[in-house]
């Protein structure tokens, strides 16, 4: 075994106070042999790092795992950074404030309390939710309670063996530069971790347990963002909704909000309660067709008008709707973003509330169709880097009267979305919100139903107006210490020798975001713009050991009709997929 791995393992054992995680490493050291050495190397070859969504990793002992020591170290670093950033508030005990939420995963409650006590030991008054709560409510709570920072303990949509930790700034958004780099620097230099007991934190008023004092304002806010409450009141009984929280946090608010509106919500009973084992799904992710199988089965039985799903921390939201034959069709994240953008712009325009400088925000890997939808209503669609924190960054700048990017203009935010099933229909939250998306989707379903249309019918209308758009996503995992170098090698080869064509279509422009481009900050993303308007993007994930490819392809709906346009887009994407697979394997 490499001496540095052994040294890091022994140092971890000396510092980890959680007996379970400490013993995992002790047993591996005692076991010896090739397999144990390989496992120890994977656990200690690097520190778990902040990515686009903070910390995320497999639960277990080691500095490259999610465990109590890693959470405490990260929180101490975050606390130190907050104290240095707001020195005047730090001078008064309890003036700095934080709020912490957590989901249903293994050790989420333990990690959340450990983080709360680190904050308290550093003199930061900390609000801790009494039980699991969604990520969007944590973002809301930061603003509602006037906090300086926040944490949600969640691994979002990842498999059960994962957990994670998202750090938030005082505006309710996930941290962006320079704060993310500053926090990482503090975390990497942590030597001593300040700690106090739960009792002492409670006695000093530095730990405050919360629930309904945030739940109720959050639910009221979600309902306030609807456009047609009278329509819901009159027609709610006509729509039946089947919902699954996928063993996560979504049921509390989705059932309450939709129930208050008079809508009939049938929650999948086997998936309603929080369960760290996620026994009915391999990936609790509404992007995965398999995750919605039970909900669709129940929806078919109940003849539901829409099947809805939220991921474990209820920031992602997905749906399936019946076609004319009654068979349920999955709606992609790109399609859902198109439908919501259309409904929001349409509703604001009908009600005379659409600002003259209205704009939606999406990411550089999201469908180009949304630009055309926005333009249809005389609005703009502004793109940003991948990750909802960048959408929040654009919102922050516009609110402060700043252009989001060099040469840009200040706009009025009306909607934010990304292809990975994230939507934001309000400004009181600064992260994707599956609860408010569920409420607005219920209203949207009712609206189009009142006009004799389904959501699929409206989507076809939009294809006729904006062209038929189809997207493709490919992911390849590269586990272990060699994973990052393999992914870096793929990206560097593309940079050194970019292809001339993809899928037989000429590449007319390459956009390399490594050093920033078109006013956007730097990011490890390559984009290939094809002669027919198709855009193909390559991006290593910031939170998982995988490289992701995205393709957005348009075929105009001409005299040959929509079916012909769909077939043409499908042929193009199949050829592009073949070229990508040839590079990454699989």
C-alpha positions as CSV (number, residue, x, y, z in Angstrom):
1,X,0.0,0.0,0.0
2,X,1.2,3.5,-0.8
3,X,2.6,5.2,2.3
4,X,0.5,8.3,1.8
5,X,-2.7,6.2,1.7
6,X,-1.8,4.5,4.9
7,X,-0.9,7.8,6.6
8,X,-4.2,9.4,5.5
9,X,-6.1,6.3,6.8
10,X,-4.5,6.5,10.2
11,X,-5.0,10.2,10.5
12,X,-8.7,9.7,9.7
13,X,-9.1,7.0,12.3
14,X,-7.6,9.4,14.9
15,X,-10.0,12.2,14.0
16,X,-13.3,10.4,13.2
17,X,-15.5,10.3,16.4
18,X,-18.2,8.2,14.8
19,X,-17.5,4.6,15.8
20,X,-19.2,3.1,12.8
21,X,-17.2,4.9,10.2
22,X,-14.0,4.6,12.2
23,X,-14.4,0.8,12.5
24,X,-15.0,0.5,8.7
25,X,-11.5,1.8,8.0
26,X,-9.9,-0.1,11.0
27,X,-11.3,-3.4,9.6
28,X,-9.9,-2.7,6.1
29,X,-6.5,-2.0,7.6
30,X,-6.6,-5.2,9.7
31,X,-7.9,-7.3,6.7
32,X,-5.0,-6.6,4.4
33,X,-4.7,-8.0,0.9
34,X,-5.3,-6.7,-2.6
35,X,-9.0,-6.0,-2.3
36,X,-8.7,-4.2,1.0
37,X,-5.8,-2.1,-0.4
38,X,-7.9,-1.2,-3.5
39,X,-10.8,-0.2,-1.3
40,X,-8.6,1.9,1.0
41,X,-7.0,3.6,-2.0
42,X,-10.4,4.6,-3.3
43,X,-11.4,5.9,0.1
44,X,-8.3,8.0,0.6
45,X,-6.7,9.0,-2.7
46,X,-8.4,12.4,-2.6
47,X,-10.7,14.5,-0.4
48,X,-14.4,14.6,-1.3
49,X,-14.6,18.0,-3.1
50,X,-17.2,20.6,-3.7
51,X,-18.7,20.4,-7.2
52,X,-21.7,22.0,-8.9
53,X,-23.9,20.8,-6.1
54,X,-21.5,20.8,-3.1
55,X,-20.4,17.5,-1.6
56,X,-21.7,14.2,-2.8
57,X,-20.3,10.7,-2.4
58,X,-20.8,7.2,-1.2
59,X,-21.5,6.9,2.5
60,X,-18.6,5.3,4.4
61,X,-15.4,5.9,6.4
62,X,-12.6,7.8,4.6
63,X,-11.8,11.3,3.3
64,X,-13.3,10.4,-0.1
65,X,-16.6,9.3,1.4
66,X,-19.6,10.9,3.1
67,X,-19.3,10.6,6.8
68,X,-19.5,12.6,10.0
69,X,-15.9,13.7,10.0
70,X,-16.1,15.0,6.4
71,X,-19.4,16.8,7.2
72,X,-17.9,18.4,10.3
73,X,-14.8,19.5,8.5
74,X,-16.9,21.0,5.6
75,X,-19.1,22.8,8.1
76,X,-16.2,24.1,10.1
77,X,-14.7,25.5,6.9
78,X,-18.0,27.0,5.9
79,X,-18.4,28.5,9.4
80,X,-14.9,30.0,9.3
81,X,-15.6,31.5,5.9
82,X,-19.0,33.0,7.0
83,X,-17.3,34.6,10.1
84,X,-14.5,36.1,8.0
85,X,-17.0,37.4,5.3
86,X,-19.4,39.0,7.9
87,X,-17.0,40.2,10.6
88,X,-19.4,42.8,12.1
89,X,-22.1,40.2,12.6
90,X,-19.6,37.7,13.9
91,X,-18.7,40.1,16.7
92,X,-22.1,39.5,18.3
93,X,-22.9,36.0,19.5
94,X,-25.9,34.6,17.6
95,X,-26.1,37.5,15.1
96,X,-24.9,35.2,12.3
97,X,-27.6,32.7,11.4
98,X,-27.8,29.4,9.5
99,X,-30.6,27.0,8.6
100,X,-30.3,23.2,7.9
101,X,-32.6,20.7,6.3
102,X,-32.2,17.1,5.4
103,X,-33.9,14.3,3.4
104,X,-34.6,10.6,4.0
105,X,-31.2,9.1,3.2
106,X,-29.0,7.1,5.5
107,X,-27.3,9.4,8.1
108,X,-29.1,12.5,6.8
109,X,-30.5,13.4,10.2
110,X,-27.1,12.6,11.9
111,X,-25.1,14.7,9.4
112,X,-27.6,17.6,9.7
113,X,-27.3,17.7,13.5
114,X,-23.5,17.3,13.4
115,X,-23.4,20.3,11.1
116,X,-25.8,22.3,13.3
117,X,-23.6,21.8,16.4
118,X,-20.5,22.9,14.5
119,X,-22.2,26.1,13.5
120,X,-23.5,26.6,17.1
121,X,-20.0,26.0,18.5
122,X,-18.8,28.8,16.2
123,X,-21.4,31.2,17.6
124,X,-23.7,30.9,14.6
125,X,-27.4,30.6,15.6
126,X,-28.7,27.6,13.7
127,X,-32.3,26.6,12.8
128,X,-32.6,22.9,12.3
129,X,-35.8,21.3,10.8
130,X,-37.4,18.8,13.2
131,X,-37.7,16.2,10.4
132,X,-36.9,15.8,6.7
133,X,-37.8,18.7,4.5
134,X,-37.3,19.4,0.7
135,X,-34.4,21.3,-0.7
136,X,-36.6,24.2,-2.1
137,X,-37.9,24.8,1.4
138,X,-34.4,25.1,2.7
139,X,-33.7,27.8,0.1
140,X,-37.0,29.5,1.0
141,X,-36.1,29.3,4.7
142,X,-32.8,31.1,4.3
143,X,-34.5,34.1,2.8
144,X,-37.6,33.9,5.1
145,X,-35.5,33.7,8.3
146,X,-32.8,36.1,7.2
147,X,-30.0,33.6,7.4
148,X,-26.4,34.1,6.2
149,X,-26.0,30.5,5.0
150,X,-27.8,27.2,4.8
151,X,-27.1,23.5,4.3
152,X,-29.3,20.7,3.0
153,X,-28.1,17.1,3.6
154,X,-29.1,15.2,0.5
155,X,-27.8,13.2,-2.4
156,X,-30.8,14.3,-4.5
157,X,-31.6,11.6,-7.1
158,X,-28.5,9.4,-6.6
159,X,-28.7,5.7,-5.6
160,X,-29.2,4.7,-1.9
161,X,-25.5,4.3,-1.1
162,X,-24.9,8.0,-1.6
163,X,-25.4,11.1,0.5
164,X,-24.4,14.7,0.0
165,X,-24.3,18.2,1.3
166,X,-25.3,21.4,-0.5
167,X,-24.1,24.7,0.8
168,X,-26.1,27.9,0.3
169,X,-25.5,31.6,0.4
170,X,-27.6,34.3,2.1
171,X,-29.8,34.8,-0.9
172,X,-31.0,31.2,-0.9
173,X,-28.8,30.0,-3.8
174,X,-26.1,27.5,-3.8
175,X,-22.6,29.0,-3.5
176,X,-20.9,30.3,-6.6
177,X,-17.4,32.0,-7.1
178,X,-15.8,33.5,-5.3
179,X,-17.5,32.0,-2.3
180,X,-17.3,28.4,-3.4
181,X,-13.5,28.6,-3.8
182,X,-13.2,30.5,-0.5
183,X,-15.1,27.8,1.4
184,X,-13.0,25.0,-0.2
185,X,-9.9,26.8,0.8
186,X,-11.1,27.1,4.4
187,X,-12.2,23.4,4.4
188,X,-8.8,22.3,3.2
189,X,-7.0,24.1,6.0
190,X,-9.2,23.0,8.8
191,X,-7.1,21.7,11.7
192,X,-9.4,22.1,14.7
193,X,-13.1,21.5,14.7
194,X,-15.2,23.4,17.3
195,X,-18.0,21.4,18.9
196,X,-20.5,21.6,21.6
197,X,-23.3,19.3,22.8
198,X,-26.9,19.5,21.7
199,X,-28.0,20.4,25.2
200,X,-25.5,23.3,25.4
201,X,-26.5,24.6,22.0
202,X,-30.2,24.5,22.9
203,X,-29.6,26.1,26.3
204,X,-27.6,29.0,24.7
205,X,-30.2,29.6,22.1
206,X,-27.7,28.7,19.3
207,X,-29.8,25.7,18.2
208,X,-33.5,26.3,17.3
209,X,-35.8,23.5,16.1
210,X,-38.3,24.6,13.4
211,X,-41.1,23.1,11.3
212,X,-44.5,24.8,10.8
213,X,-43.1,28.3,11.2
214,X,-41.5,27.8,7.8
215,X,-43.8,25.1,6.4
216,X,-46.9,27.3,6.4
217,X,-45.3,30.4,4.8
218,X,-43.7,28.2,2.2
219,X,-47.0,26.5,1.3
220,X,-48.7,29.9,1.1
221,X,-46.0,31.2,-1.2
222,X,-46.4,28.2,-3.6
223,X,-50.2,28.7,-3.8
224,X,-49.7,32.4,-4.4
225,X,-47.7,31.8,-7.6
226,X,-50.7,30.2,-9.4
227,X,-52.4,32.2,-12.2
228,X,-56.0,30.9,-12.1
229,X,-57.1,30.0,-8.6
230,X,-60.7,30.4,-9.7
231,X,-60.4,27.9,-12.5
232,X,-58.9,25.4,-10.0
233,X,-61.8,26.1,-7.6
234,X,-64.3,25.5,-10.3
235,X,-62.7,22.5,-12.1
236,X,-60.5,20.8,-9.5
237,X,-62.9,17.8,-9.1
238,X,-62.4,17.0,-12.9
239,X,-58.7,16.2,-12.6
240,X,-57.2,13.2,-10.9
241,X,-53.5,13.2,-10.0
242,X,-51.3,10.2,-9.0
243,X,-48.1,11.3,-7.2
244,X,-45.0,9.6,-5.9
245,X,-42.3,11.2,-3.7
246,X,-40.0,8.2,-4.4
247,X,-39.5,7.5,-0.7
248,X,-38.4,11.1,-0.1
249,X,-39.6,14.5,1.2
250,X,-42.2,15.5,-1.4
251,X,-45.4,14.1,0.1
252,X,-45.6,16.7,3.0
253,X,-46.0,19.7,0.8
254,X,-47.3,18.3,-2.5
255,X,-50.2,16.6,-0.8
256,X,-51.0,19.6,1.4
257,X,-50.8,22.3,-1.3
258,X,-52.7,20.3,-4.0
259,X,-55.2,19.1,-1.4
260,X,-55.8,22.7,-0.2
261,X,-56.6,23.6,-3.8
262,X,-59.3,20.9,-3.9
263,X,-57.3,18.6,-6.2
264,X,-57.6,14.9,-5.8
265,X,-54.1,13.5,-5.2
266,X,-53.5,9.7,-4.9
267,X,-50.1,9.0,-3.6
268,X,-48.4,5.7,-4.4
269,X,-48.7,4.0,-1.0
270,X,-45.5,1.9,-1.3
271,X,-43.4,5.0,-2.0
272,X,-45.1,7.6,0.2
273,X,-43.0,7.4,3.3
274,X,-39.3,8.4,3.6
275,X,-37.1,5.2,3.4
276,X,-33.3,5.3,3.3
277,X,-33.2,2.0,1.4
278,X,-35.4,3.2,-1.5
279,X,-36.8,-0.4,-1.7
280,X,-38.9,0.0,-4.8
281,X,-36.4,1.9,-7.1
282,X,-32.8,1.4,-8.1
283,X,-32.5,5.2,-8.9
284,X,-34.9,7.5,-7.1
285,X,-34.8,9.9,-10.1
286,X,-37.9,11.1,-12.0
287,X,-35.6,11.2,-15.1
288,X,-35.5,7.4,-15.1
289,X,-38.5,5.7,-16.6
290,X,-38.2,2.8,-14.2
291,X,-38.6,5.1,-11.2
292,X,-42.1,6.0,-12.4
293,X,-43.3,2.4,-13.1
294,X,-45.3,2.0,-9.9
295,X,-46.9,5.5,-10.3
296,X,-47.8,4.8,-13.9
297,X,-49.3,1.5,-13.0
298,X,-51.5,3.2,-10.4
299,X,-52.2,6.0,-12.8
300,X,-53.5,3.6,-15.4
301,X,-55.7,1.8,-12.8
302,X,-57.1,5.1,-11.5
303,X,-57.4,6.7,-15.0
304,X,-55.4,9.6,-13.8
305,X,-55.0,12.8,-15.9
306,X,-51.4,13.2,-14.9
307,X,-48.7,11.2,-12.9
308,X,-46.3,13.3,-11.0
309,X,-43.0,12.4,-9.3
310,X,-40.4,14.3,-7.2
311,X,-37.0,13.0,-6.3
312,X,-35.9,12.4,-2.7
313,X,-35.2,16.1,-1.9
314,X,-38.2,17.3,-4.0
315,X,-36.2,19.7,-6.2
316,X,-36.6,17.7,-9.3
317,X,-40.0,17.0,-10.8
318,X,-41.2,14.7,-13.6
319,X,-44.6,13.7,-15.1
320,X,-46.2,11.2,-17.4
321,X,-49.5,11.9,-19.1
322,X,-51.9,9.6,-21.0
323,X,-52.1,9.8,-24.8
324,X,-55.3,9.3,-26.8
325,X,-55.1,5.6,-26.3
326,X,-54.8,5.9,-22.6
327,X,-51.1,4.8,-22.5
328,X,-48.9,7.0,-20.3
329,X,-46.2,8.9,-22.0
330,X,-43.1,10.2,-20.1
331,X,-42.5,13.9,-20.6
332,X,-38.8,14.8,-20.7
333,X,-37.3,17.6,-18.6
334,X,-36.8,19.7,-21.8
335,X,-40.4,19.2,-22.8
336,X,-41.7,20.0,-19.3
337,X,-39.6,23.2,-19.4
338,X,-41.2,24.1,-22.7
339,X,-44.7,23.5,-21.5
340,X,-44.2,25.5,-18.3
341,X,-42.5,28.4,-20.1
342,X,-45.3,28.5,-22.6
343,X,-48.0,28.5,-19.9
344,X,-46.2,31.2,-17.8
345,X,-45.6,33.5,-20.7
346,X,-49.2,32.9,-22.0
347,X,-50.7,33.5,-18.6
348,X,-48.7,36.7,-17.9
349,X,-49.6,38.1,-21.3
350,X,-53.3,37.3,-21.0
351,X,-53.4,38.9,-17.6
352,X,-51.5,42.0,-18.7
353,X,-48.6,41.2,-16.4
354,X,-45.8,40.3,-18.8
355,X,-42.9,42.8,-18.3
356,X,-41.6,44.5,-21.3
357,X,-38.1,43.1,-20.6
358,X,-39.4,39.6,-19.5
359,X,-36.9,36.8,-19.7
360,X,-36.6,33.1,-18.8
361,X,-33.2,31.6,-17.9
362,X,-32.0,28.1,-19.0
363,X,-28.7,26.3,-19.2
364,X,-26.4,25.8,-22.2
365,X,-27.3,22.1,-22.4
366,X,-31.1,22.7,-22.4
367,X,-33.2,22.5,-25.5
368,X,-33.0,25.4,-28.0
369,X,-36.8,25.2,-28.3
370,X,-37.2,27.3,-25.3
371,X,-35.6,30.3,-27.0
372,X,-38.3,30.0,-29.7
373,X,-41.1,29.8,-27.2
374,X,-39.8,32.9,-25.4
375,X,-39.5,34.7,-28.7
376,X,-43.1,33.7,-29.6
377,X,-44.2,35.9,-26.7
378,X,-41.8,38.7,-27.4
379,X,-39.6,37.7,-24.5
380,X,-36.0,36.5,-24.2
381,X,-34.3,33.3,-23.1
382,X,-30.9,33.8,-21.5
383,X,-28.5,30.9,-21.2
384,X,-26.1,30.2,-18.3
385,X,-23.8,27.4,-17.2
386,X,-25.1,24.1,-16.1
387,X,-26.3,24.0,-12.5
388,X,-29.2,25.8,-10.9
389,X,-26.9,28.0,-8.9
390,X,-26.0,29.8,-12.2
391,X,-29.7,30.5,-12.9
392,X,-29.9,32.0,-9.3
393,X,-26.8,34.0,-10.1
394,X,-28.5,35.6,-13.1
395,X,-31.5,36.4,-11.0
396,X,-29.3,38.0,-8.3
397,X,-27.5,40.2,-10.8
398,X,-30.7,41.4,-12.5
399,X,-32.3,42.2,-9.1
400,X,-29.2,44.3,-8.3
401,X,-29.5,46.1,-11.6
402,X,-26.6,44.4,-13.2
403,X,-26.4,42.7,-16.6
404,X,-25.9,39.0,-16.1
405,X,-23.1,38.8,-18.7
406,X,-20.8,41.3,-20.5
407,X,-22.7,43.2,-23.1
408,X,-26.1,41.9,-21.8
409,X,-29.1,43.8,-20.5
410,X,-31.0,43.8,-17.2
411,X,-34.1,41.7,-17.5
412,X,-37.2,40.7,-15.4
413,X,-37.0,37.1,-14.4
414,X,-40.2,35.1,-15.0
415,X,-39.0,31.4,-15.1
416,X,-35.9,29.3,-14.8
417,X,-35.3,25.7,-16.0
418,X,-32.7,23.1,-16.9
419,X,-33.0,19.9,-18.8
420,X,-32.4,17.7,-15.7
421,X,-36.0,18.1,-14.5
422,X,-35.4,21.4,-12.7
423,X,-37.9,24.3,-12.7
424,X,-38.3,27.5,-10.8
425,X,-41.6,29.5,-11.1
426,X,-41.1,31.9,-8.2
427,X,-38.4,34.3,-6.9
428,X,-38.8,33.4,-3.2
429,X,-36.7,30.3,-3.8
430,X,-33.3,30.2,-5.5
431,X,-33.1,26.6,-6.5
432,X,-35.2,24.3,-8.5
433,X,-38.6,23.6,-6.8
434,X,-40.5,20.4,-7.5
435,X,-43.3,21.4,-5.2
436,X,-44.2,24.7,-6.9
437,X,-43.7,22.9,-10.3
438,X,-46.3,20.3,-9.2
439,X,-48.8,22.9,-8.3
440,X,-48.4,24.9,-11.5
441,X,-48.5,21.7,-13.6
442,X,-51.8,20.8,-12.0
443,X,-53.2,24.2,-12.9
444,X,-51.7,24.0,-16.4
445,X,-53.3,20.6,-16.9
446,X,-56.7,22.0,-15.9
447,X,-56.3,25.0,-18.1
448,X,-55.6,23.1,-21.3
449,X,-58.3,20.6,-20.3
450,X,-60.8,23.4,-20.1
451,X,-59.9,24.2,-23.7
452,X,-60.3,20.6,-24.8
453,X,-56.6,19.9,-25.0
454,X,-54.1,17.6,-23.2
455,X,-50.5,18.6,-22.4
456,X,-49.4,16.4,-25.3
457,X,-51.8,18.3,-27.6
458,X,-50.3,21.6,-26.5
459,X,-46.8,20.2,-27.0
460,X,-47.7,19.3,-30.6
461,X,-49.1,22.9,-31.1
462,X,-45.8,24.3,-30.0
463,X,-43.9,21.9,-32.3
464,X,-45.9,23.4,-35.2
465,X,-45.0,26.9,-34.1
466,X,-41.3,26.3,-33.0
467,X,-40.2,23.3,-35.0
468,X,-39.9,19.7,-33.7
469,X,-37.1,19.5,-31.1
470,X,-35.7,16.2,-29.8
471,X,-32.9,15.8,-27.2
472,X,-30.4,13.0,-26.5
473,X,-28.5,12.3,-23.3
474,X,-25.6,9.9,-22.9
475,X,-23.7,9.3,-19.6
476,X,-20.7,7.1,-19.0
477,X,-19.4,6.4,-15.5
478,X,-15.6,6.1,-14.7
479,X,-15.3,4.9,-11.1
480,X,-12.1,4.8,-9.0
481,X,-8.9,6.9,-8.8
482,X,-8.3,6.6,-12.6
483,X,-11.8,7.9,-13.4
484,X,-11.0,11.7,-13.5
485,X,-7.9,11.1,-15.7
486,X,-9.9,9.1,-18.2
487,X,-12.6,11.8,-18.4
488,X,-9.9,14.5,-18.7
489,X,-8.3,12.5,-21.5
490,X,-11.6,12.3,-23.4
491,X,-12.1,16.1,-23.1
492,X,-8.5,16.9,-24.0
493,X,-8.6,14.7,-27.1
494,X,-11.7,16.5,-28.3
495,X,-10.0,19.8,-27.7
496,X,-6.8,18.8,-29.6
497,X,-8.5,17.0,-32.4
498,X,-12.1,18.2,-32.6
499,X,-14.2,16.1,-35.1
500,X,-15.2,17.6,-38.4
501,X,-18.6,16.1,-38.3
502,X,-21.0,14.4,-35.9
503,X,-23.6,12.0,-37.2
504,X,-22.4,12.9,-40.7
505,X,-23.4,16.6,-40.2
506,X,-20.7,19.2,-40.5
507,X,-19.5,21.0,-37.4
508,X,-19.4,24.8,-38.1
509,X,-18.4,26.1,-34.7
510,X,-16.8,24.7,-31.5
511,X,-17.3,26.6,-28.2
512,X,-14.8,25.7,-25.5
513,X,-16.0,27.0,-22.1
514,X,-12.7,26.0,-20.3
515,X,-11.6,29.6,-20.2
516,X,-15.0,31.1,-20.5
517,X,-16.8,32.1,-23.7
518,X,-19.6,34.5,-24.9
519,X,-19.6,36.3,-21.5
520,X,-20.1,33.1,-19.6
521,X,-17.7,32.0,-16.8
522,X,-15.2,29.1,-17.3
523,X,-16.4,25.6,-17.1
524,X,-15.2,22.2,-18.4
525,X,-17.7,22.1,-21.3
526,X,-17.2,21.6,-25.0
527,X,-20.0,22.4,-27.4
528,X,-20.2,21.5,-31.1
529,X,-22.6,23.5,-33.3
530,X,-23.7,21.6,-36.4
531,X,-24.6,23.1,-39.8
532,X,-28.3,22.1,-39.3
533,X,-28.6,23.9,-36.0
534,X,-28.0,20.8,-33.8
535,X,-25.9,21.5,-30.7
536,X,-23.9,18.7,-29.0
537,X,-22.3,19.3,-25.6
538,X,-19.7,17.3,-23.6
539,X,-19.3,17.9,-19.8
540,X,-17.8,15.9,-17.0
541,X,-20.2,15.9,-14.1
542,X,-19.4,18.1,-11.1
543,X,-20.9,15.7,-8.5
544,X,-20.5,12.2,-9.9
545,X,-17.7,10.2,-11.6
546,X,-19.2,10.4,-15.1
547,X,-19.0,12.3,-18.4
548,X,-22.2,13.5,-19.9
549,X,-23.1,14.3,-23.5
550,X,-26.2,16.3,-24.6
551,X,-27.6,16.8,-28.1
552,X,-30.4,19.1,-29.0
553,X,-31.7,18.7,-32.6
554,X,-34.4,20.5,-34.5
555,X,-36.4,19.5,-37.6
556,X,-38.7,22.1,-39.1
557,X,-42.4,21.0,-39.4
558,X,-43.0,21.7,-43.1
559,X,-45.5,20.4,-45.6
560,X,-44.5,16.8,-44.8
561,X,-45.9,17.2,-41.3
562,X,-44.9,16.5,-37.7
563,X,-44.4,12.7,-38.0
564,X,-41.8,13.3,-40.8
565,X,-40.0,15.9,-38.7
566,X,-39.9,13.5,-35.7
567,X,-38.4,10.7,-38.0
568,X,-35.8,13.1,-39.4
569,X,-34.7,14.2,-35.9
570,X,-34.5,10.6,-34.7
571,X,-32.2,9.6,-37.6
572,X,-29.9,12.5,-36.9
573,X,-29.6,11.7,-33.2
574,X,-29.1,8.0,-33.8
575,X,-26.1,8.8,-36.0
576,X,-24.7,11.3,-33.4
577,X,-25.1,8.8,-30.7
578,X,-23.1,6.2,-32.7
579,X,-20.2,8.7,-33.1
580,X,-20.1,9.5,-29.4
581,X,-20.2,5.8,-28.3
582,X,-17.3,5.2,-30.5
583,X,-15.2,7.6,-28.4
584,X,-16.4,6.7,-24.9
585,X,-17.0,3.0,-25.4
586,X,-20.0,1.1,-24.0
